[in-house]
């Protein structure tokens, strides 16, 4: 389970872009697979389908040790993010700063997750993916990934707003508003819940859409539907992922503030804050591998 040496990488003079793209395994739902969709025909071990979330995380750590390119690519983007947080970026004009920030954010959130997904797909099917093949698949799927991200953002923002709109209208037009019936904190909590519950539900249902788009090569709308089906079957497992991610985020944030008696919490040195942010971003790459693993489990089951 290690990256192929240069002697095993195909020569660019004999392999065109189509062949490179086809070299990366495509893992679709069993119903969408041509021919037999059993584990043996897909070259996927039974152990893969039985791993828990924690097992997938341990497996991902070993994967990163075998594929240092993942950590290297993530490290470059993390370093760029730290530079953007310093005053050195102020030498650039404001439009350029915005473009650089958008590019690094997209590269970290989408491109790295796509690259990790291709590596995971290759390892789980016994077809190790080279750096060139992984990057080619990630870049080739970028337009579809942009469509997935736009659809997810539109859905998780628009649908909860539409569902909560009647409550906001009621508060504004009915004499003796609910805020007057109960205390403001209670009314705010109810209004926030009306929006937050469908927002979190949709975010949960569409969480594996990027993996479906890259690993399964589904279109944007199909990716949302595949993710919806996976999360229907993996409620307990994914809720465990959410709990662990929240716990990890809290544990990384707390060390960046120190109690200061009489004035609440005081921020610590910028160095510790930068280290904490970098570690958190590296851990998010580890979770990207676990998400890809869970996607494969879901579609082959």
N, C-alpha and C positions, 0 to 999 in steps of 0.2 A: 504494500500500500504506500508506495513512494512515487515521486514524480519521475517520469521517464527521462532517461539520459538523452543527450543530443543524438546519439546513434539510433535511437528508436523513434525520433521525431521525423515525420514525413518531410521530404524535400519539397520546397516551395515550387520547384520546377516541374514536379510531377503531380502535384495535388492542387486542384482549383478550389475556389471558395465554396462551391457546393459540396465537394467531397469533405472539406474540413468541417462544415456545418453538420453533415450527416454522420461524422465520426463521433459526435457527442450523442450519448443515448437520449432518446425521447421516451419518457415514461408517461403514458396516458392512462386514463381509467380503463378498466377491463372491458367495459362496454364499447369503448372507442378504439380498442386495439385490433388490428387486422390479424386474423388467425387466432391461435390459441393464446389466451392471456394468463395462463398459469404461471406460478413462480418459476418453475423449472425452465419453461420456454423463455422467460424474461431474464434468466440467469440471476435471479434474486434469491438469496438464502432465506430459509424460514426464520432464522434468528433475527433477521431485519424486522419482520413483522411483529416480533415479540418484545422488542426493546421498549423499555419505559422512557419517559422524558429524561430522567437522570442518566439512564444508560446511553441515550442518544448524545447527551452532553459529554460524557466520558469518551464516547466514540469520536466525537468532534474534536476533542483535545488531541487524540492520537492522529486524527486526520490532519490537523494543522501542523503537527510535528513532521508529517510526511510531505506536506505541501507548504513549504515556507513562503511560496509566492503569495499565498492568501494573506499572511501576516505582513509581508513586504508591501503589497498594494494598499492594505489597510493603513499601515504605518505612514506611507506617503501622504495619504489623505488626512490622517489625524494630525500629522505635522503641519500640513497646510491650514487646517482648522485652528491650530494653536497660533500660527503666524497671523491669521486673520483677527485674532483676539488681542494682538499687540498693537502698539502705536505705529509700527513700521508700515502697516498697510495704508496709513493715512496719506502716504506720498502719492498714491494713485487717485485719480479723479473719482468722484462718487459713483458715476455710472459703472465704471470699471470694477469698483469694489463690490457693487451689487451683483454684477455678472460672475465674478470670481466666487462669491459666497454661494450663489445659486448653483454653479457648476460643482463645487466641492460637496454641497449638500446632496445634490442629485447623485453624484458619484458614490458617496458613502451609503446613502439610504437605498438606492436602486441598483447601481452598477455592481457594487461589491456583493450585494445580496444575490444578484444574478450570477456573478462569477462563482461564488461559493456553491450555489445551487447546481451548476454544471459539474463541479468537482464531486459533489456528493452523489449526483446521479451516476457518474462514471464509477465511483468506488462501490456503490451498492449493486451495480450490474456487472462488476468485474471487468470494466472497460476504462482503465485510467485515462483521464483527459489531460492533454498537454496544456501548457500555458497559452499557446497560440489558439488551440481549439476552444479553450474556455473563454478567452477574450473575444474570439470571433462570434461565438454563440451569444455572448452578452451584448455585444454591439449590434448584432443582427436583430436581436429581440427588443432593442431599445425603443423603436417607434411603438411597438405593441405595448411595452411596459409603460410608456407615457400615457397611452390610452387607458390602461388599467388604473393608473394612479388618478387620472382625471375623473374616471367613472366612480372610483371609490370615494374621492373627495366630494364629488357632486352628490352622491347617494347619502353619505353619512352626515352631510350638512343640510341638504334640502329636505329629505324625508322627515327627520326629527323636527325641523322647523315647521313643516306643514302640519305635522301631528300636534305640535304644541301651539299652533296659531290660534285655534279656538279659545284656549285658555287665556292667551294674551288679549284677544279681542274682548272676552268676557270681563277681564279686569278693567279694560278701558271704557266700556260702554254701559255696564250694568250699574245702576245706582247702588250705593252701599257695597263697594267692591270687596272681594275676599280679603284684601289687606286690612279693611276696616273690621271684618268679622273676626279675624285672628291676628296674631302679631305678625309684623313684617318678616322676621326670620322664618316663621313657619310657611308663609306664603312664598317666600323666595326659595325655600327648600323644595316645596311642591312644584313650583315652576321649573326649577333646575332639574328635578327628577324627571319631569315630563319630557324634557329635551335630552337629558343625559342617558336615560335608559335605552331608547331606540338608537341613539348615537353609538353607545358602547356595543349594543347587540349587533348592529350592522358592521361595525369595525371588526368585531369578533368573527362574523360570518364571512367576511371578505379578506381575512388575514392571509390566507394561502394563495390568493390570486396571483401575486408575483411569481411564486413557484410554479403554478399551473401554466403561466404564460411562458416561462423560460424552460422549465424541465419538460412540460407536456406540449409546448408549442401551440397552445390554444390561443384563440383570438381574445381580445379584451372582454367581450361580453361572456364568451364561453368560460374564461378564466374565473369570472365572478361566480358563475353557476357551479363550476367544479369545486371551488372553495366552499360554497354554501353546502354542498353535499358532504364534503370532508368534515366540516365542523359539526354537522348533524350527527355524524357517527363518532366523533371524538370530543364530545363535550367535556367529559371529566379530565381527559388528558390535557386539553387546551386550557382549561381553567387552572390546572396545576401550573402550566407554563406562565400564565398571567400572574399567579400568586408569587412564583419564584422571581419573575422579572421585576415585579413591584418591590419585593424584598431586596433584590440586588440593587435596585436604584436607590432605595432608602439607605441601605448600608454604605453606598458610595457617597451619598450626599451628606450624611451626618458628620463624617470626619472633616468636611470642609467648613464647618462652623463650630465655634467653641462657646460655651456658656459664659456670659459676662454678667455678673451679678448687678442687678439694678437696671440694666439696659437691654436685657433679652439676649439674643444671639449675635455674636460679632463674627464677621468673616475672617478666615485665617489668611495666611500668606498666599499670594498669587501662584507661587510654585506648587503648593499643595493642591490648590484648586485646579491647576493645569494637569497635574498628575492624576487627580481623581477623575477629571473629565476624560482623559486619554484612556484610563483603565476601563471606564464605563463604556466607551466606544469600542474598545477591543472586545469586551464581553458581549456587546451587541452583535459582533461578527460571529462569536461562538453560538449565539442564539440563532443567527441566520442559518447556520449549519443544522441546528436542531429542527428548525422550521422545515427545511428542505427534506430532512429525514422523515419528519412526520407526514409531509405531503406524500412522499413515496409510500409510506405505510398505508395512508388512506386510499390511494388510487389503486393499489395492487390487492387490497383486502377484498 
